[in-house]
Amino acid sequence: MTVLALAGQANGGKTSLFNWLTGSRAKTVNYPGATVDCAVGSLRGASFDALVLDTPGILSLVPRSQDEAVAVQALRDPSALIAGCNVPDLVIAVVDMSQPHRPLVLVHQLAQAGFRLVVALTMPDLARKRGLFLDPARLSDALNLPVHVVNGRTGDGVPDLLSSCGQILSNAQPAPVPDLPDASSQEQIQADYAWAEKVVAHSLHHEQEERRLSLDPDRILLNPWVGFLAFALAMTGFFWAIFAAAAPLQDGVEFLFGQMADLAARTVPAGFLADLLHEGIFPGFQAVLVFVPQIAILFFLLGVLEDSGYLARGTVVIDRPLAMLGLNGRSFVPLLSGFACAIPAMMAARTIPGRKERLLTLLVIPLMSCSARLPVYGLLLGLFFHDRPGMASLGMTAIYLGSVLVGSLACALLSKVLPLPATDAGFQIELPAWRLPMWRTVTVSSLERTWGYVQRAGGTIFAISLLFWLLNRYPAPDHSFALRAGHLLEPLVAPLGGDWRIAVALLAAFAAREVFVSALAVVFAVQGGAEATGTMMESLRHATHAATGLPLFTTATLVGLILYFMISMQCLSTFAVFRKEWGSLKIALAQLMGYVLAGWLVAVAAVQALHALGIK
């Protein structure tokens, strides 16, 4: 099978071109380093059959970070990704026309290494806005390579590129084995850039520049002081919107489940199935899925930040504060991605070249409040501010900013104790051009990620709801298996002011954090008695401690539970990914147990301190 490989700088348009070539819908991000792994797809719309290999962004064939090493290894020998392929038949070198110098250095290296090449010039619209345009004919003469202009947004130029690839492959001998460099001297790097300068000067057209605003946004947003203030305000608005904008949509989800429950009550005869639906399945699903609008808004806002180019500016602004904690700006995107999900965030940490900085980032990512925590926070804040719903959005903002503070403190501490030397790799980033987000792409991507969350969580919620319903019903509700297990665990939650029901829900949360909410819903539906009237929130708000008869979800207990979920690492999938990414079971176990213990200690300390102050 013929193999086409895409190579080029980060944020240069490779993934957009890959989508046009294969008909895929891989996520594209206006941020360098967004792609940290390879993707393979079947070529579509061409006169020949081929597989297309998309690689992470690189500026040189001498890698500095793990994601660059992945790309170089895929170009050197893609057999681990495509069976039977020892070298790509053709490499499409992607060059961003709006900033061509550095990607042309890579083209030069690829040609010297012996790859069969064709050049794709991307971002023509951005180049014209800057008053620049590379003449493809002149550039082709200078490089002695086929050159084609393609637009990753519209697909213009892709048919001509494919036609050129077909002609090259039809007349070609088997692809030569490339000879990749192991290192680059400073003199060689300077010579390569001098060559690129000459090629650009020979090929460049200076067109009439479009009228721009006299005020450059980067002069403000990259200012060390004003930029940091703007960044803080943007992040505050980001977290506030997650809660505030979702409220009407959550009401709609709650109404929908209410209608479904009423329909089931009218159509399902009384008995085992009716009890399972009313006490297990419906409460379990409604308790978590009512928070899906918040998760969708989280993914959408992240997409807007990425696609607009602001995310890259955020890395520059936050680089200095992160450096004080032992990190650098490259850690920002993995940490911010951790607010969506820790698993892809840990994979994104491959872009960090220093081992100590990468390990610190991997250790701190679980402290970022991921989307699985949103249902838990939404439930606890709803109980906390039940008489002031408008304050819940501010509470959500405080929780997210608090997780950043907790992560910063943990990073500062861990940087002092990790027995790894700091890496003086510096921080370099190619700032992408400002652009309006591609709203359709951002919307579709956020919907797909939300649906992926529902699919992943749905099976777990169903299984836990069914299991919890059975454990709470048998052999009898007043001496069920769940009740017995809860009484064994109750001493662990007693310092938090909780009873056995909170204990078993916390245990279930190790399957997935959001299961804490569905487990509570099922337990109270089965065991609540008089408390299990009205909505779930009403049942929990009026719940009393099983032993003392005092209110169960007091101010102190809610604060303790929020702190516990902010710190405790209850995601076993994150544990598995950390072990895979770092390759150490010992450190992975230390991270898992350390954060669980730290979360419990901080929560207990906070609850007892509030009790000492007379706050119950």
N, C-alpha and C positions, 0 to 999 in steps of 0.2 A: 504494500500500500504506500502510495506517495505521501510524504509528510511535509507540510509547510509550517515553518516556525516563525513566530512573531518575536522580534527583539527590538528593544529601544528603551528610552529613558522612562522613568516613572512619570505618570500623569501626561504621557505624550499621545494618548489616543489609541493604544494597543487594544484595550478591551472593547472599545467602541467598534474598531475595525474587526475584531474577532466576532462580535455579535453580527455584523453585516455579512461576514464570510460564512458563518455557520448557522445563522438563524437562531442563535442562542439569545438568552436575555441575561447574560452575566451582569452583575452589578458594576456600574461605572461610578467612579468617585473623583471629584476635582481636588485630589490631594495626593502628593507623592507618597508611594509606599502602600497604596491601598490594596494592591494585589500582592499576596505573600505566598501564593502557591500557583502551580501550573493548572491550566485547563485545556481539555482536548475536546474537539468537536468535529463533526463531518462537514466537509466543504459543500456548499449549496450554490446553485446558480452558475456553475462552471461546466465547461465541456469535458472535464476530466475528473476522476474520483481522487479524493485526497482527504487526509486528516489535517486539521489545523491545530497547532500547539501554541497556546498563549503563555508567555513567561512573565515573571515579575520584572519590574523596571530595573535597569542597570545603566550606569554611565561608563562602565569599563568591563573588560573581560577578566579583570583581576578583582574578585569580590572582596567587600569589606564587611558585609553582614550576612546573616543566614539566608534572608530572602534573595540577596544577590547570588549567593552560592547555589541556591536552588535553580536560579535562571541559568547560570553558567553551566552547571552540571547537565541541565536539560538540553542545552545547545551542544555540549560536548558528546553526550551519550543519552539519547531519550529512550533507551530500551526499557528502563524501569517504568516508563509511562506508556509507551507504545511497543508492544511485543514485536521483536524482529527488526526494529529500527535502530541502527547503530549511529546514524548521523542524519540530520534533516536533509531532504532532497533540495530544498530551497529555503532560504531565510529572507523574510520580508523585514527589512530594517525600517522602523517607524521613526520619522524625523518631524518634530514639532516645528512648523515653519515660523512660528512667532518667536522662538528662541532656539535657533538651529545649531549653534556652535558646539555645544557639548554632545548632542546626539550624533553630529557628524564625526566627532572623535571616535565614537563607538563604531560607526560605519567603517571608518578607516581601519580599526582594529579587526573587525569581522572580515574585511577584505584581505588583510595581511595574514589572518589565521587560515585562509583558504576556503571560507564558506562561499557557496554559490548564492548571489545576492540580487535582490531587486529592492529599490527604495520607494517607500510610500510617504509622501509629504502630507502631514495632517494639520489640522487647525488653520485652514486657509482664511476662515472668517476672522479669527483673532489676529492673524498676521496683517490682514488688510486694515483692521481697526488701528493697528499700530503703525500703519503706513509702510509696511514691509511686505515684499513678496519675492520668493525665490523663483527664478525662471527655471522650470523643470528641464528645458532643453539645454541651457547653459550648465546646469548642475549635472546633467547626464554626461555632457562632454568632459567636465572636470573630474567626475568620478569614474568615467568609463563603465557606467552601470545604467540599466533602465530606471527611470524615475517617473513616478505618477503622483498626481495630486488627488487626494481623496478627502471627503468630508464625512467624519464619523457621525454627524447628526443627521445628514440627509442621504448618505450612501452614494453621493455623486463621485464618480471616478472609480468606484469599485469594479464595474464591468471591464474597464480598460486595464486595471491592475490584474484582474484574473486572466484576461486575454494574453497579456504579456507573460504572466507566469506559465500559462499553457504552452506558449511558443518556446520559452526557455527549456521547459521540461521535455518537450517533444523531440528536441534536437540534442539533448544532453546525454553524456555518459553517466555512469553511476557517480553519485556524489563523492567528492574527495574527503578523506579523513582530515579534519581540521587540526591545526597545531596551535593550541591556545597558550598564551604567555602565562608563566607562573608568578611573575612580578613585573612592576613597572618602575623604572628609575625616574627621578625628578626631571632629568634631562629629556627623557623620552616623552613624559607628559607634556612638558613645555613645547617640544617639537610637534607633538600631535595637535596641540591647540593652535600653534602658529600655522600649521597646515590648514586647520579648519577655518581660521580667520581669512586666509587667502581664498579658499574655496567659496566662502560666503560673500566676500567682496567681489569675486568674479561673477557670482550668480544672482546677486541681490538687485531687485528693483526697488527704488524709493518712490512710492506712490503718494498721491496727495492725502495727507492724514486727515481723518475726520475730526470735526470740531468736538473738543472735549470740554468737560467742566474744568474751570481753572483750578479747582480744589481737588487734589489727589487724595482719595480716601486713605491710602496707605500712610500718608504723612501724619494722619491722626491715629489710625488704628494700630500702627506699629510704634507709636511713641511709647517709651517705657512706662510713663505715668498715666497719660490720658488713655493709651491703648489698654492698659491693665484695668482701669476703671470701666471702660467700655466693655471689655471682656467679662468683667464681673457682673455688670448689668445684663449683658446678653445671656449669661448662664442663669442668672436669677429669673429672668423672663422665661427662659427655656423650661426650667423646672416648675415654675408657677403655672405655665400654660398646660403642662401635662395633666394637672389636676383640674384646673378651672375650666378649660375648654371641653373636658370630657364629661362634665356633670350632666348636661342634657342627654347625651348619648347613653350614659349609664342608666338614666331613668327609662329610656326606651328599651334597653336590654332587660331590665327588671320587669317592665310591663309585659314584654314578650314571653318571658318565662312564667309569669303569673297566668297569662292566657293559656299557655301549654299545660300548666298544672291543673287549671280549671277544666280544660278539655279532657285530660286524663281522668279526673275525678268523675266526670259524667259518663265516660265510656268504659272504664276498666272496672270490672266487678270487684267487690271487696274481697280481700284475701292476700296471699303472699305477694303477688305481683303489684297490687295497689299499694301495699305497705312499702315495698322496695322503691317504687317510683316516688312516693310522697315523703318518705323518710330518708332515702338514700340517694337515688340518681338525681332528682330535681334539685334538692338542696345543695348537693355536692357541685353540680355543674353551675347553677346560678351563682353560688358564692364566689366562684373564680371568674366565670365568663363575664360577669357584670363589670369587671375591670379591664376587659379587652379594649374598650375605646381609649383608655389611658395609654395602653401599650402601643396601639396604632399611632396615636399622636406622638409618642416618644420616637418611634421609628421614622415618622414623617419629618419631624423637626431635625433629627440627626441627618436625614437625607438632604434637607435644605442647607444645613451648615456645610455639608460635604460638597454639594454640587455648586454652591455659590462661590466657593473659594475662601470663605471665612475660616474654615477649619485649619487651613494652612497658616493663616495669620495668627490664629490662636496658639499654634505651636511656637511661633516666634515670641509672642508676648509672654507665654508661660515658661519659656526656656530658662530665664534667670531664676524665678522662684523654684523651679524643679531642680536646677543645678545646686541650690542650697540644700536640697534633700538627697543629693547623690545621683540625680537623674539628669536627663536633658530633654530638649523639646520633642525628640522622637518618641518619648514615652507618652506624650499627651494623647495622641490618637488611640493607642491601645487602652489607656485609662478611660478616655471618654467613651470608647466602644464598650467598655465594661458596664456602662449604664444600660446598654441594651442586652448584652449577654457576655458572660466572662469567657465562653469557649472561643468564639472568633476573636475576641480581644487578645487572648493569649497567643493565638496564631499570628495576630498582627504585630506582636512584640518581636517577631523574627527580623524586623527592619532595624532593630537596635544593635549596633555593632559590638559594643562592650559587653563582656560576660556579666560583670557585676551589675551594670545598669539594666541589662535584660532580666537577670534574676530578681532584682529589686522590683521591676515592673510586674513580673509574673507573680511575685509574692503579694503585691499590693492590689492587683486587679480585683480579687474577690471582695475587697472592702468597698468597691464601687457598687452602689445600689442598682442591681440589675432589674430587668423587667419582671422577673419572677417574684421579686419582692413587692412589686406594685400592689397586687391584691392584698397582701398582708398589711402594708402601710395604709391602703385605702380603708380597710376594715378597722384598724386600730385608730386611725384619725377620725373616722366616722363616729366611733364610740367616744373619742376624746372631745370632739367638737359637735356633739349631736344637737346642741341647742344653738350653735353658731356655725352653720355649714360654710359660710364664707371664709372662716378662718382656716378651714382644712387645707386650702391651696397654699396658704402661707406656711402651714405646718409641713406640707410636702416639700416646699422649697427649703425649709430649715433642715429637714432630714437629708436631702441630697447634698446641701452644702456641708452638713455635719459629716456625711460620709467622706467628703473630700478632706475635711480637717482630720478625721480619724486616719484616713489613708496617709496623709502627710506626716502625722506623728509616728505612725508605724514605719514609714519609709525612713524617717530621720533616725529612728532607733535601729532598724535593721541595717542601715548603711554603716553604722558604727561597729556592728558585731559580725557582719559577714566576712569570712576570711578570704576575700577576693580583692585583688588590687583594682583600683579605679582605672578606667581606660580613658586616655586623653585623645579621644577620637574627634572631639569638637562636634559642632552641630551645623550642618549645612542643609539647606532646603531650597528647592527651585520653586519660588512662589508662582502659583498658577494665576492666570488672568481672572479678574472679576467677571462673573457672568451671571445672567439670570438662570436660576435652576430650570432644568428641563422638567416642567411640572408633571407631565405625563409619566416620565420615567420615575421621578421621585414618588409619585402617588402609587404607581404599579408596584414599585419595589417595596414601599412600606406596607401595602396590602398583602404582598406575597410573604413578607417577613412576619406579619401579624398572623396570617393564615398558617404559616409554618409553626408559630408558637402555639396556636390553637390545636393543631394536629399533634404536636409533641406533648402538650399538656393534657389534651383530651383523653388519650388512652390512660395516662397515669391517674387523672381525676376519676375516670370511670372505675378503674381497678381499685383505687383506694376507697372510693365511695361504696362500692359493693362489699369490699372486705370489711370496712368499718361498720357498715350496716349489719353484716353478719356477726361480727365480733360484739356489737352492742346489743344484739337481739338474743343471742344464744349463749348458754342454754336458756337464760331468761334475762330480761332487762335489768332486774334488780340484783343479779349476781352473774353478769355476763363476763366473757373473757376480757373484753376491753376494760371493764371496771376493775377486774383483778389486776391487770397489768398497770392500769393507772394508779392504783393504790401503792404498787411497788415503786413507781417512779415519782410519786407525789412529794417525797422529801426533797427532791431536786428543785421543784418549783414552789415549794412552801415559802422559801425566803423571798420569792417574787410576789407572794400573796395569791398564788394560783392554787387550783385543786387538781384532782386527777384528770379532769377533762382537758385542761390546758396541757397537762403532762403528755397524754397520748397524742394530742394534736401536734405538739412539738416533735415527738418521736416520728410521726408520719411525715413531717416536713423534711426529713432527710431524704425521702424519695424525690421530693421537689418542694421548694419553699412555698409555692402557692397552695400546696395540698394542706397546709396548716388551716387555711380558710375553709376548704371543703370538709376537712375532718371535723372542725368545730361545728359546721352546719349539720353534719350527719349526727354527731354525738348529741347535740341539743335537740335535734328532731326526734331522736329515739328516747333520750334520757331526760329531756327537758321538763316533761310533765306540764305543769301550769305555765312554765316559762316558755314553752314552745308554741306560743300563740302569736299571731301577727307575723310580721316580717322577721327575717333572721336578725337584723339589727335591733329590733325591738326585743327579741328574745334575749340577746346577749346583753343589752343595756339593762334589763331587769333581772339578769341572772344573779344568783346568790351563791356563796361558797358552800360546797356540799357538806362541809363539816361544821362551820361556824354560823351559817345563815346570814353572814354579812355580805354586802355587795361584792361581786367577784371582780369586775373590770373597773377598778378604782383608778384614780389619776396615777398613783405610784406604780400600780401593776402595768398599766398601759405604757408608761414611760420605760419601765424595765423591759417589757417585751419589744418595744421599738428599738432600744439599744441592743438587745440580744440579736435581733435580726440584722441590724446594721453591721455587726462585727462577726457573728458566728458564720462559719462556712459550712452550709448544709447541703451543698450541691455535689453529689458524688461524681457527676459527669465532669465538673470542673477539676476535681481531684484526679480523674483519669487523664484529662488533657494536660494538666500540669506535669504529671509523670511522663507523658509522651514527649512533651516539648522540652523538658529539662533532662529527662532520662534518669531521675533519681527517685526511687520509692521512699527512701528515708526522708528526704526533704519534703516530699508530697505528704507523707503521713504527719510530719511535724507541722506543716502548714494547716492541715485539716484539724488535728487535735488542738493545736495552739490557738486557732481562732475560735473554736467551739468553747474552749475553757476560758479564753479571754472575754468572749461575749457574755458567758454566764457570770463571771466575776464582776464585770462592769455593771451588768444589769442588777445583780444583787446589791452591789455597793450603792447604786443610785436609788433603788427602792428603799433600802434601809436608811439612807441619808434623808430621803423625803419623809419617812416615818418619824425620824428623830426631830424633824422640823414641824411635826404635827400635820403633815399632808398625807392623807390616806388615799 
